């Protein structure tokens, strides 16, 4: 059994990225287990909290990533870059330098938008950044007009092409 931990870069209650993460278990191969990690209690990165003062949420997040076979980042594109929540997660998971829990993990990047850009800029940024920590990007899924590709009343991908891209990405772990 492969275990993956998934993070959303949005705290918005109706976030398409959170909804996509919630849809992944139904699309995953039988040997892949996905755990969503809620970032709402993780504080902004502060090196003063690195030692014995580490917040419990950070300890739990680092342990979840360390134990996982891979990580899924579903991140919105805000003003041409990733969200502060995504950056904060990466900062916590890559510290201390060259010893962070994220080091060497396989990664899937999901970046979607309701507009025509489809998250391609942020996907490129993530694909450029994460290998600096020894990560292997196993899949990158981008999609424009995401609001037309999910059920209006649930966390279900209705677009067959997007569903296939997500299945292939999960199988790549």
C-alpha positions as CSV (number, residue, x, y, z in Angstrom):
1,X,0.0,0.0,0.0
2,X,1.3,3.4,-1.0
3,X,0.4,6.3,1.3
4,X,0.2,9.9,0.1
5,X,-0.4,13.0,2.1
6,X,-2.3,15.8,0.4
7,X,-2.3,19.6,1.0
8,X,-4.5,22.3,-0.3
9,X,-3.1,25.8,-0.7
10,X,-6.5,27.4,0.0
11,X,-8.6,27.9,3.1
12,X,-11.6,29.0,1.1
13,X,-14.6,26.7,2.1
14,X,-15.5,26.0,-1.5
15,X,-12.0,25.8,-2.8
16,X,-11.6,23.9,-6.0
17,X,-8.3,22.5,-4.8
18,X,-9.8,21.2,-1.6
19,X,-12.7,19.7,-3.6
20,X,-10.2,18.0,-6.0
21,X,-8.2,16.5,-3.0
22,X,-11.5,15.2,-1.6
23,X,-12.2,13.6,-5.0
24,X,-8.9,11.8,-5.2
25,X,-9.6,8.6,-3.2
26,X,-12.3,7.7,-5.7
27,X,-9.8,8.0,-8.5
28,X,-6.9,6.4,-6.9
29,X,-5.6,2.9,-7.7
30,X,-6.5,0.3,-5.1
31,X,-3.0,0.3,-3.6
32,X,-2.9,4.0,-3.0
33,X,-4.2,5.6,0.2
34,X,-4.6,9.4,0.5
35,X,-4.7,11.4,3.7
36,X,-5.8,15.0,3.6
37,X,-3.8,17.2,6.0
38,X,-5.7,20.2,7.3
39,X,-3.3,23.2,7.5
40,X,-5.6,25.6,9.4
41,X,-3.7,25.2,12.7
42,X,-0.2,25.5,11.2
43,X,1.3,28.9,12.0
44,X,3.5,31.0,9.8
45,X,7.0,29.7,9.6
46,X,9.2,31.1,12.3
47,X,12.7,29.8,12.9
48,X,12.4,30.6,16.6
49,X,9.9,27.7,16.8
50,X,12.3,25.1,15.2
51,X,13.6,23.4,18.4
52,X,11.6,22.3,21.4
53,X,9.0,25.0,20.8
54,X,7.6,23.4,17.6
55,X,3.8,23.7,17.5
56,X,2.0,20.4,17.7
57,X,0.5,21.0,14.2
58,X,3.9,21.3,12.7
59,X,5.2,18.2,14.4
60,X,2.1,16.3,13.1
61,X,2.5,17.7,9.6
62,X,6.2,16.8,9.5
63,X,5.5,13.3,10.8
64,X,2.7,12.7,8.2
65,X,5.0,13.7,5.4
66,X,8.0,11.7,6.7
67,X,5.9,8.6,6.9
68,X,4.2,9.1,3.5
69,X,5.5,7.7,0.2
70,X,4.6,10.9,-1.6
71,X,3.0,14.3,-1.3
72,X,0.2,16.0,-3.3
73,X,0.2,19.8,-3.4
74,X,-3.0,21.3,-4.8
75,X,-2.4,25.0,-5.0
76,X,-4.2,27.9,-6.5
77,X,-2.5,30.6,-8.4
78,X,-2.7,34.0,-6.7
79,X,-1.3,36.9,-8.7
80,X,0.9,34.7,-10.8
81,X,2.4,32.8,-7.8
82,X,1.5,30.2,-5.2
83,X,-0.6,31.0,-2.2
84,X,1.0,32.0,1.1
85,X,-0.4,28.8,2.6
86,X,1.5,26.7,0.0
87,X,4.7,28.6,0.6
88,X,4.3,28.3,4.3
89,X,3.8,24.6,4.1
90,X,6.9,24.2,1.9
91,X,8.9,26.3,4.3
92,X,8.0,24.2,7.4
93,X,8.6,20.9,5.5
94,X,12.0,21.9,4.1
95,X,13.5,23.0,7.4
96,X,15.9,22.4,9.0
97,X,18.1,22.9,5.9
98,X,18.7,19.7,4.0
99,X,16.9,17.6,6.7
100,X,13.2,18.6,6.2
101,X,10.5,16.0,6.0
102,X,9.8,16.9,2.3
103,X,13.4,16.1,1.2
104,X,13.5,13.4,-1.5
105,X,9.7,12.8,-1.6
106,X,7.8,12.1,-4.8
107,X,5.4,15.0,-5.6
108,X,2.2,15.5,-7.6
109,X,1.3,19.1,-8.3
110,X,-2.3,20.1,-9.0
111,X,-3.0,23.7,-10.1
112,X,-6.4,24.6,-11.6
113,X,-8.2,27.8,-12.2
114,X,-11.7,28.9,-13.2
115,X,-10.1,31.2,-15.8
116,X,-8.3,30.3,-19.0
117,X,-4.7,30.0,-17.5
118,X,-5.4,26.7,-15.9
119,X,-2.7,27.1,-13.2
120,X,0.2,26.7,-15.6
121,X,2.3,29.5,-14.2
122,X,2.1,28.2,-10.6
123,X,2.7,24.6,-11.8
124,X,5.9,25.7,-13.5
125,X,7.0,27.6,-10.4
126,X,6.3,24.5,-8.2
127,X,8.1,22.2,-10.8
128,X,11.1,24.6,-10.7
129,X,11.1,24.9,-6.9
130,X,10.5,21.4,-5.5
131,X,13.5,19.6,-7.2
132,X,15.8,21.9,-5.2
133,X,14.8,19.8,-2.2
134,X,15.5,16.5,-4.0
135,X,11.9,16.0,-5.0
136,X,10.8,14.0,-8.0
137,X,7.7,15.5,-9.7
138,X,5.8,12.4,-10.8
139,X,2.8,14.3,-12.2
140,X,1.6,17.8,-12.9
141,X,-2.1,18.4,-13.5
142,X,-3.4,21.8,-14.7
143,X,-6.8,22.6,-15.9
144,X,-8.7,25.8,-16.9
145,X,-12.4,26.4,-16.3
146,X,-12.4,24.0,-13.3
147,X,-15.8,25.2,-12.3
148,X,-17.2,23.4,-15.4
149,X,-15.4,20.2,-14.6
150,X,-16.7,19.3,-11.2
151,X,-20.2,18.4,-9.9
152,X,-22.0,21.5,-8.6
153,X,-23.2,19.7,-5.6
154,X,-20.2,17.5,-4.6
155,X,-16.5,16.8,-4.7
156,X,-16.7,14.8,-7.9
157,X,-14.7,15.4,-11.1
158,X,-17.2,15.2,-14.0
159,X,-14.7,15.9,-16.8
160,X,-13.3,12.6,-18.1
161,X,-10.0,14.1,-19.4
162,X,-9.3,15.7,-16.0
163,X,-10.3,12.5,-14.1
164,X,-7.9,10.5,-16.3
165,X,-5.0,13.0,-15.7
166,X,-5.6,12.7,-11.9
167,X,-5.8,8.8,-12.1
168,X,-2.5,8.7,-14.1
169,X,-0.9,11.1,-11.6
170,X,-1.9,8.9,-8.7
171,X,-0.7,5.8,-10.4
172,X,2.7,7.4,-11.1
173,X,3.6,7.2,-7.4
